[in-house]
Amino acid sequence: MKFSSFAVLSSSSALFFAGTLAVSLHAADQSVSAFADLKSAKGQNVSGKLEFTQEGNGVHIVGQVHHLSPGKHGIHVHEKADLSAPDLTSAGGHFNPTKEEHGGPGGEHHHAGDFGNITADEKGDATVDIAIAGLSLTGANTIVGHSIIIHGGVDDLKSQPSGNSGPRVAGGVIEPGTGS
């Protein structure tokens, strides 16, 4: 009798642990994500939405930006989630927890927030699809709670401290989740 009670308990325990493992594996499949709804700097009409997904040791950013001037525009994560200044300077400088010099995202030395450039077509629309290694949506190098800024000009990927990319034309606070 004790043996069959033990067998029933073992079967129940095995089912419980199998169910817990299945839930845990399903949760592991769920990716961590964040988003930023873009707002224009004063005098601009830029709009768009960016989505951020944790992928391995980095972050993948996708989305659309509208009403830019045609051509390349610098895009960076900035220190603060404060977009209260009309020119968006309240967002502070580039996110740079490792105290590196400014550079391109693939360069040996660059700010963690250096994303390079996006290109707007002749209608002013830009498709964003950037993967940046070394960033996270959780933990020490999280970009959640910071802002993403799009500049009016090309980031030359070398000038200090910010790539000579011109005024800030749009920005968005990077928030957890997928947004609306």
C-alpha positions, -999 to 999 in steps of 0.1 A, spaced: 0 0 0 28 24 8 44 15 -25 13 24 -45 8 57 -25 44 65 -33 38 57 -70 8 80 -71 27 107 -53 56 103 -77 33 104 -107 16 135 -93 49 151 -86 62 143 -121 30 159 -137 34 189 -115 71 194 -124 64 187 -161 37 213 -161 59 238 -143 87 232 -168 63 237 -197 52 270 -183 88 281 -176 98 272 -212 68 290 -226 78 321 -205 114 319 -218 100 321 -253 83 354 -245 107 381 -256 114 412 -236 102 443 -255 99 481 -252 87 509 -274 90 546 -281 63 568 -296 81 597 -313 72 633 -308 85 663 -327 108 690 -315 93 725 -318 89 735 -355 91 699 -367 64 675 -379 82 641 -373 62 612 -361 66 574 -357 70 545 -334 100 523 -327 99 488 -311 128 473 -292 133 436 -286 159 418 -266 178 394 -288 207 375 -273 234 400 -261 218 430 -278 187 449 -288 169 449 -322 151 481 -331 124 482 -358 98 508 -368 88 537 -390 96 574 -389 77 599 -410 81 635 -421 119 637 -419 138 656 -445 151 632 -472 185 617 -465 205 604 -435 197 612 -399 217 604 -367 198 582 -342 210 578 -306 198 567 -272 201 597 -248 206 597 -210 173 610 -198 136 603 -204 129 640 -203 115 655 -235 101 687 -220 125 712 -237 111 724 -271 144 714 -288 145 681 -268 179 690 -252 164 680 -218 171 644 -229 208 651 -221 238 636 -239 242 601 -255 237 571 -232 273 562 -224 277 540 -193 311 528 -203 325 564 -209 336 557 -245 341 582 -272 315 587 -299 316 564 -329 296 541 -352 277 512 -337 300 487 -353 332 505 -343 357 495 -316 349 525 -295 314 541 -293 288 552 -268 263 524 -260 237 548 -274 254 553 -308 230 538 -333 245 554 -365 221 567 -391 187 560 -406 178 571 -441 146 589 -451 133 584 -486 121 613 -509 88 613 -491 105 617 -457 98 581 -445 125 560 -429 123 523 -420 143 515 -390 159 480 -386 190 481 -364 206 455 -341 230 468 -315 251 444 -294 259 450 -258 226 467 -249 197 453 -229 161 460 -220 167 448 -185 197 449 -161 228 471 -160 229 484 -196 191 488 -200 180 515 -224 144 514 -209 138 546 -191 161 566 -214 151 583 -247 157 578 -284 165 609 -304 166 615 -341 187 643 -354 183 666 -384 216 657 -400 240 629 -407 260 614 -378 296 614 -391 304 586 -366 335 603 -354 331 639 -342 330 644 -305 309 643 -285 279 635 -308 288 630 -344 280 665 -356 245 653 -364 226 686 -360 195 696 -341 172 671 -325 141 668 -346 122 640 -328 124 619 -296 106 593 -277 108 578 -242 118 541 -243 91 524 -222 86 487 -213 61 467 -233 48 470 -268 28 502 -266 -6 508 -282 
